[in-house]
Amino acid sequence: MKIKKIKDYLPFLALTVASIITLLVYLFAMNGRDGVKILEVCIIPLIPLIIPAFNKIFKITVPFSFNVAVTVFTFFAVNLASVLDFYGLIPHFDKLIHTAFGIVGAFGVSVVLLYGNGEKLKHWCFFLMIFLSVLGLAALWEIYEYFASMVTGSNMQGWLPDFNSVGNMTVKEFFSTYNPLWDTIWDIIVAAIGVMIFFAMILIDKFFGYRISKSVYRQIKFRAEPQAAA
């Protein structure tokens, strides 16, 4: 097997090891027994396999750096935030995750646009498409959280308080303090901030001669170059 093919599966191996450690900590250090969390941590190592599978099936080359970004994001969003309850340990950790979603989402949308010859678009149109697409993805995620919470009876939106400590609140007091709409809107807002951070990263890269951007572009267009030369 070529070194490049081995490299493509490094995110899968890394997340598998991280998930095993996470599961051990959850089961023995935290004495956790939530079946949904156990299932999550067992399934998510498969996520980094999606991009290599796409590359092989559709004969494309999604940048390795994007798979790394997705893997790191998955580790923080699932292993740390959901399974090990970093949402409860670190204030506003949920908003940091949604900001990171904006960055990774913008990266992913830019890859899709480049595959569709988006580099031919005017710059303002290219970046506007990224911005609007990520906002749409953020809204879809909020819809998923809403329905998943209804079906499973969980608190995926992370807005419900500890009722043991606020049990004497009236209904009016409760909804003036804990509002699911507040969580939804701010999740979308910080995702938009994440897109702006991605744009700032590209701007910084510009001052270094677009080194990272050109590397990503070459990986995306790798399959097309031999055909063009032929």
C-alpha positions as CSV (number, residue, x, y, z in Angstrom):
1,M,0.0,0.0,0.0
2,K,1.3,3.4,-1.0
3,I,2.3,5.9,1.8
4,K,-0.3,8.3,0.5
5,K,-3.1,5.7,0.9
6,I,-1.9,5.0,4.5
7,K,-1.9,8.7,5.3
8,D,-5.6,8.9,4.2
9,Y,-6.5,6.6,7.0
10,L,-4.5,8.2,9.8
11,P,-7.5,10.4,10.9
12,F,-9.6,7.2,11.3
13,L,-6.8,5.5,13.4
14,A,-6.3,8.6,15.5
15,L,-10.1,9.0,16.2
16,T,-10.4,5.3,17.0
17,V,-7.7,5.5,19.6
18,A,-9.2,8.7,21.0
19,S,-12.7,7.1,21.2
20,I,-11.4,4.0,23.0
21,I,-9.8,6.3,25.6
22,T,-13.0,8.4,25.8
23,L,-15.1,5.3,26.3
24,L,-12.9,4.0,29.1
25,V,-12.9,7.3,30.9
26,Y,-16.7,7.5,30.5
27,L,-17.4,4.0,31.7
28,F,-14.9,3.8,34.6
29,A,-13.9,7.3,35.7
30,M,-17.4,8.8,35.2
31,N,-19.3,5.6,35.8
32,G,-21.4,6.5,32.8
33,R,-24.1,4.1,31.5
34,D,-26.0,6.2,28.9
35,G,-26.5,3.9,25.9
36,V,-26.8,6.8,23.4
37,K,-23.4,8.2,24.5
38,I,-21.8,4.8,24.3
39,L,-23.2,4.3,20.8
40,E,-22.0,7.7,19.7
41,V,-18.4,7.1,20.8
42,C,-18.4,3.7,19.1
43,I,-19.7,5.0,15.8
44,I,-17.9,8.3,15.3
45,P,-14.5,6.7,14.4
46,L,-16.3,5.8,11.1
47,I,-16.7,9.5,10.1
48,P,-13.1,10.0,8.9
49,L,-13.6,7.0,6.6
50,I,-16.3,8.8,4.6
51,I,-13.9,11.1,2.7
52,P,-11.4,8.3,1.6
53,A,-14.5,6.3,0.5
54,F,-15.7,9.3,-1.5
55,N,-12.3,9.7,-3.1
56,K,-12.2,6.1,-4.1
57,I,-15.8,5.8,-5.3
58,F,-16.1,9.1,-7.2
59,K,-12.4,9.2,-8.3
60,I,-11.8,12.6,-6.7
61,T,-9.3,14.0,-4.2
62,V,-10.9,15.7,-1.2
63,P,-7.9,17.5,0.6
64,F,-6.4,15.5,3.4
65,S,-6.4,18.7,5.5
66,F,-10.2,18.8,5.3
67,N,-10.5,15.2,6.7
68,V,-8.2,16.3,9.5
69,A,-10.4,19.3,10.3
70,V,-13.5,17.1,10.3
71,T,-11.8,14.6,12.6
72,V,-10.6,17.2,15.1
73,F,-14.1,18.8,15.1
74,T,-15.8,15.5,15.6
75,F,-13.5,14.7,18.6
76,F,-14.3,18.0,20.3
77,A,-18.1,17.9,19.4
78,V,-18.8,14.3,20.3
79,N,-16.0,12.8,22.5
80,L,-15.4,15.9,24.7
81,A,-18.6,17.9,24.5
82,S,-21.3,15.2,24.4
83,V,-19.8,12.0,26.0
84,L,-17.5,13.6,28.6
85,D,-19.9,16.5,29.2
86,F,-17.5,19.4,28.5
87,Y,-20.7,21.3,27.9
88,G,-21.3,21.3,31.6
89,L,-17.7,21.7,32.6
90,I,-16.7,24.7,30.4
91,P,-18.9,27.7,30.1
92,H,-20.0,28.5,26.5
93,F,-18.3,25.4,25.2
94,D,-21.3,24.8,23.0
95,K,-20.8,28.2,21.4
96,L,-17.1,27.4,20.7
97,I,-18.2,24.2,19.0
98,H,-20.7,26.0,16.8
99,T,-18.0,28.6,15.9
100,A,-15.7,25.8,14.9
101,F,-18.6,24.3,12.9
102,G,-18.6,27.6,11.0
103,I,-14.9,27.3,10.2
104,V,-15.0,23.7,9.1
105,G,-18.2,24.2,7.3
106,A,-16.8,27.1,5.3
107,F,-13.8,24.9,4.4
108,G,-16.1,22.2,3.2
109,V,-18.3,24.5,1.1
110,S,-15.2,26.0,-0.5
111,V,-14.0,22.5,-1.5
112,V,-17.4,21.8,-3.0
113,L,-17.4,25.1,-4.9
114,L,-13.9,24.5,-6.3
115,Y,-14.9,21.0,-7.5
116,G,-17.7,22.8,-9.4
117,N,-15.2,25.3,-10.9
118,G,-16.2,27.9,-8.4
119,E,-12.8,29.6,-8.9
120,K,-14.4,31.1,-12.0
121,L,-16.8,33.0,-9.9
122,K,-16.1,36.6,-8.9
123,H,-14.5,36.7,-5.5
124,W,-17.4,38.4,-3.7
125,C,-19.8,35.8,-5.2
126,F,-17.6,32.9,-4.2
127,F,-17.4,34.1,-0.5
128,L,-21.1,35.0,-0.4
129,M,-22.0,31.5,-1.5
130,I,-19.8,30.1,1.3
131,F,-21.4,32.4,3.9
132,L,-25.0,31.6,2.9
133,S,-24.3,27.9,2.6
134,V,-22.8,27.6,6.1
135,L,-25.8,29.5,7.5
136,G,-28.1,27.0,5.8
137,L,-26.1,24.1,7.2
138,A,-26.2,25.7,10.7
139,A,-30.0,26.0,10.4
140,L,-30.3,22.4,9.3
141,W,-28.3,21.3,12.3
142,E,-30.7,23.2,14.6
143,I,-33.6,21.5,13.0
144,Y,-31.9,18.2,13.6
145,E,-31.3,19.0,17.3
146,Y,-34.9,20.1,17.7
147,F,-36.4,16.9,16.3
148,A,-33.7,14.6,18.0
149,S,-34.6,16.2,21.3
150,M,-38.3,15.5,20.8
151,V,-37.7,11.9,19.8
152,T,-35.2,10.9,22.4
153,G,-36.3,13.3,25.2
154,S,-32.8,14.5,25.5
155,N,-31.4,18.0,25.8
156,M,-29.4,18.3,22.6
157,Q,-29.9,22.1,22.5
158,G,-28.3,22.3,25.9
159,W,-30.7,25.0,27.2
160,L,-32.6,23.0,29.9
161,P,-31.3,23.8,33.5
162,D,-30.8,21.5,36.5
163,F,-34.4,21.4,37.8
164,N,-33.2,20.3,41.2
165,S,-31.7,23.8,41.6
166,V,-34.4,25.9,39.9
167,G,-37.5,23.8,41.0
168,N,-39.2,26.8,42.6
169,M,-39.2,29.0,39.5
170,T,-42.5,30.0,38.0
171,V,-43.2,29.3,34.4
172,K,-42.8,33.0,33.5
173,E,-39.4,33.1,35.4
174,F,-38.3,29.9,33.7
175,F,-38.9,31.1,30.1
176,S,-37.5,34.5,30.8
177,T,-34.2,32.9,31.8
178,Y,-34.0,29.7,29.8
179,N,-35.2,30.1,26.2
180,P,-34.5,27.5,23.4
181,L,-34.8,30.2,20.8
182,W,-31.9,32.1,22.4
183,D,-29.7,29.0,22.0
184,T,-30.8,28.4,18.4
185,I,-30.2,32.0,17.2
186,W,-26.8,32.3,18.9
187,D,-25.7,28.9,17.5
188,I,-26.3,30.3,14.0
189,I,-24.7,33.7,14.9
190,V,-21.5,32.1,16.2
191,A,-21.4,29.8,13.1
192,A,-21.4,33.0,11.0
193,I,-18.6,34.3,13.1
194,G,-16.7,31.0,12.4
195,V,-17.1,31.8,8.6
196,M,-15.6,35.2,9.2
197,I,-12.7,33.6,11.0
198,F,-12.2,31.3,8.0
199,F,-12.2,34.3,5.7
200,A,-9.6,36.0,8.0
201,M,-7.5,32.9,7.7
202,I,-7.6,33.1,3.9
203,L,-6.6,36.8,4.2
204,I,-3.6,35.9,6.4
205,D,-2.7,33.2,3.9
206,K,-2.8,35.8,1.1
207,F,0.1,37.7,2.8
208,F,2.2,34.5,2.5
209,G,1.5,34.0,-1.1
210,Y,-1.6,31.7,-0.7
211,R,0.7,28.8,0.3
212,I,-2.1,26.8,2.0
213,S,-4.8,27.8,-0.5
214,K,-2.7,26.8,-3.5
215,S,-1.9,23.4,-1.8
216,V,-5.6,22.7,-1.2
217,Y,-6.4,23.8,-4.8
218,R,-3.8,21.5,-6.3
219,Q,-5.2,18.5,-4.4
220,I,-8.7,19.3,-5.5
221,K,-7.7,19.6,-9.2
222,F,-5.3,16.7,-9.1
223,R,-7.6,14.4,-11.0
224,A,-8.4,16.9,-13.7
225,E,-4.8,17.8,-14.6
226,P,-3.8,14.5,-16.3
227,Q,-6.9,14.7,-18.5
228,A,-6.2,18.3,-19.4
229,A,-2.6,17.4,-20.3
230,A,-3.9,14.5,-22.5
